[in-house]
Amino acid sequence: MFRWLLLQASRSRTLRRWVPRLPPVRRAVQRFMPGEELEAALAAAAELEAGGAPTILTFLGENVDDAASVEEVVGEYGAALGSIRARGLNMEISVKPTQLGMDVDGSLCRAALDELARAAAAAGVCLWIDMEDSSYVDRTLEAYRELRSRHRDVGVCLQAYLHRTPDDLEALLPLDPAIRLVKGAYREPASAALQRRTAIDRRFGELGETLLQWRRRSPGTRVAFGTHDESLVEQLTGRARTLELPATALEFQLLYGIRTDLQARLVRAGTPARVLISYGEAWYPWYVRRLAERPANLLFVLGSLVPKGRWRHRGET
């Protein structure tokens, strides 16, 4: 019930307008992102990398409705790539198709993706394409296939809870793709997605097995798991050992500020653990979906009602 309510809240335009203004919420968001500015994200990346964890950067936002906004987003990522290259950070970028104009025009989105892929390649950086709700899957996978035909270092996210994902994965494997597998964080009907947590976890493990088996046959495939679920981490790392895959044959992609203990253990074991760092002002829907993934995080929000310092952001002095 809490998860359903949170996912409903993530789609509310009214809540999106006023909730981010609440100081307790702004304090709580610090658990999941270092700040709204690029500089804060880059500083956090440098600190994590010093501790052995490379990173992924995402500029928050989605469902833009005009070409000018797409141009601004591409410019923001271009500036970020320039900074990543100048600082020598082991940092990749992850983008949302609707933030690049998929709702406006498919060709606009594909052109933006191609421009970012070329800029990322010049910086020696992998470009990841996020997956949004089920209505975008076909268009996102089509854009990924087209991009992959021209650029090698690009990856795409698949969501384990969607009924269609096993077929989507099988269709992508011949490309020797880069795949980030996640459980899924959008509100989907039972006709489109699994609803029970146990069923989603089981599906995640099955898809993970498929990816590891393919990685054994085809070392050019990149396998990444976006999960903080320790039982799944143990299952997948154990299966990789059984398949006699090196520890570096798979990686885990973790959210900033979540399960730092797990991140440290993976790094010590030699298994890549890459941390996703988000920044930007448009954090409300993303943040609420993070709460929906694990509603116990609401306790952290309540605890943040007691101020422990002020978070500087655009417009504050």
N, C-alpha and C positions, 0 to 999 in steps of 0.2 A: 504493500500500500504506500509506504514512504517513497519507494522508488518511482511508482506511478505518479505520485503527486509532484515529485521533483522534476520528472521529465515533462509533466504538464507545465510546470513553472518555467522551465527552460525555454518554452516556445511562446511565452506570454510577452507581448510587446509592452504592455503596461508595466509589468514587473521589471522588464529590461530597462525601462526609463528611470524608475525611481529606486530600485534596490541598490544599484551601484553607488548611490549617493550616501548610503548609510555607513557611518564610520565603523561600526562593529563588523559589517560585512567586508569593508575594505581591509580591516586588520586581518580578518580570517583568510582572505585571499592570499596573503603573504605566504601561507603554507604551501601554495601551489605555484607561485610565480614570484621571482625576485623583485619585480617592479613593472611599471608600464613602459619604461623607456628602453631602447635598444642597449644603451650603455650598461644598464643594470643587468640585462641578460648576458651580455658579453663578459662582464666582470664575474658573474656567477659561473659561466662556462670555463673561464680561466681557472677559477678555484677548483672546480670539479675535475678538470683535466690534470691539475697538479696532484690530485688524489688518485689518479689512474682511471677516471671515467670520462670518455669523450661525450659529446652532446649532440642534440638536434635542436634547431631553432625554429619556432613558428610564431608568426605575427598574427595575432588573434583578429578574427573577423570572418563573416560569412554572408552569403546572400546579398551581395552588392547589386545595385539595380541600374548602373550606368557605366559607360565606357571610361569616363573620367576617373571614377573611383578605381577601376581596374588598373589604369595607368599609375595611380598613386601607390597601389599595392605593389605593382611590379617595381616601381622606383624604390619603395621601402626595402624590398628584398634585395634589390641591386646594391643599395647602400650597405645592407647587412653583409652581403657576400664580399664587398670590398673590404669591410672591416675584418671579417673572418680571415681573408687572405693576408691582409696587412699584419695581423697579429699572429698569424701562423697557428690558428686554433684548429684542432681536430673536431670540426663542427659541421653538421649537415643541415639542410633546411627541409621543412615539411609544409606543404601548401594545401589549401582547400579549394577545390574547383569552383565552388560558388563564390568564393572571394575573388576569383579571377574571371568572373562574368559568365559562368555556365547558365545562370538564369536569364541572362541578357541575350547571348548569342553563342552557339557552340563554337563557331569559328573564332570568335574573340577570345574565348577561353583557351582554345588550342594554340592560338598565336602567342598568348601570354605564357603558357606552359613552355612552348618552344623557346621563347626568349629567355625565360628563367633557366631552362635546361642548358642553353648555350653559355649563359653567365656562370652557372654552377660548374660546368665543365672547365671553363677558363680558370676558375678558382680552385679546381681540384676537389669539388664538393659533390656529394650525392644529393639529388633532388628526390624527395618522397612526395607522393600524391596521397593525401588523406582520403578516406572514404566517408561520405556523409550518409544521409538516410537512404532507404532502399529505392526511392524514386530516382536516385542519381547513379545507381550502380552501372547500368548499361552504358551510359554516356561517359562515366569515369573510366571504365575498363576500355572502351573504344579509344578514348584520348590517350590512355597509357600505352596501348598497343601501337598507336601511331607514333607516339613519342619514342618508344623503345626501338622502333625501326630506324631512328636517326641518332639516338643517344644511348650509350651503353649504361651509364651510371645513373639510372632512374629506378625508383621503386614505387610500389603501390600497396595500400592497406586493404586487407580483407577482414570481414567481420564474421566470427565463427557462428553467431546466433542466427544469421540469415539461412533459410532453407536452401537457397541456391548456391551457397558458397562452396560446397564440395565440387559441384560441376564447374564453377568459375575457376577454382584452383586447378582442376585437371586440364582445363582449356589453356591456362596460362603457363603451365609447367614446361611445355616444349620451347618456350622463349628463354629458358634458363633465367627466370625473372629474379628481381629482388622483392621479397614479400614480407610485409609486416602483418602478422596475424594478431588480431585483438578479439575480445569477446563481443564488443558492440555496446554503444552507449546511447542509442536513440530509441524513442518510443515507437515500436513497430507492432502491428497487429499479429495475432497468432497465425494468420494466413501467410505472413511473410517471414516470421522469425520464431525461434524457440522462446518460450516464456519462463521456464523453470531453470533456476541456477544450476541444478545438478545436470540437466540435459545440456546446457551451454558448456559447462566444464568438460563433460564427456566429449562433445563435439570438438572442442578446442584441442583436447588430447589426440583425437583421431586425425584431425587436420595437421597437427604437429607431427604425428607419425608419418603422414604422407610427405610432408616437406622434408623431414630428415631422411627418409628413404630416397627421395629424389636427390637430395644433396649428396648422398653417398655415391649415386650414379653420376651426378653432374656437378663437379666442384664449382662450376661457374654460377650456380644458383646461390643467392644470398638469402639466408633464413633468419628472420627476426621475430621475436615473440614479445608483444606488448602486454605484459601481465605482471602483477605484484603477488599473484597467488602462489604461495610457497609450495603447495602440493603439486601444482603444474610445473613449476620450475624444477622440482626434484624429479618428476616423472620424465620430463623432456631431457634433462641433462643425463639422467640414468639411461634413457633410451639411446642417446647419442653415444654413450660409452659402450653400450652393447653392440652398436653398429660400428664400433671402432673408429668413430669420427673424432678428430681433434677437438679440443675444447673451444677452439676459435671457429668451428664450423657452424656454430649457432650463436646468436646474441640475444640479449634481453634489453628491451627498451622500456625504461621506467620513467615515471613522471617526477619532475622536480619536487623534492621535499617528501616523497612518499617512499617508505620502506628503505631508508638509507642504510639500515643494517643489512638488508638483503643485497643492496648494491655493493656494499663493502665486501661481503662474502663472495659474491660472484667475481669481483676484481681479484681477490686473493686466490681464487681457484683458477684464474686464467681464462675465465669465460667473459667475453666482452659484455659490458653493461653500459649502454648508452643512455644518457638522461635527456628527456625532452623538456626544454625550457621554453615557456611561452611568455610573450610580452604584448603590450598594447592596451588600449583603452576598452576595446570591445570584448571584455572577458566574461560578461555575465552568463550567456548561454553555455559557454564552455565550462565555466566554473560549476554551474548547477548540474551539468551532466557528470562532472567529477564527483559531486556529492551523491548523485544517484547511483553511481557505480558501487559506492560503499556508504550507505546512509549513516553509519556510525560516525562519519566525519562531521555530521551535524553537531556532535558533542564538542568538537573543536570550535565550531562557530560560536556556540553558546559560551564556551570558555573565553572567547575573544571579546565578550562584552566588557571585560575588565581591560582597560587600555594598558598596553605595555610599550608605548612609544608611538610615534606618528610616522605614517608612510608618506613620503613625498611623491607627488605625481604632477602631471601637467597642470599648470595654473596655480599650484600651491607655492607659498613663499615661507 
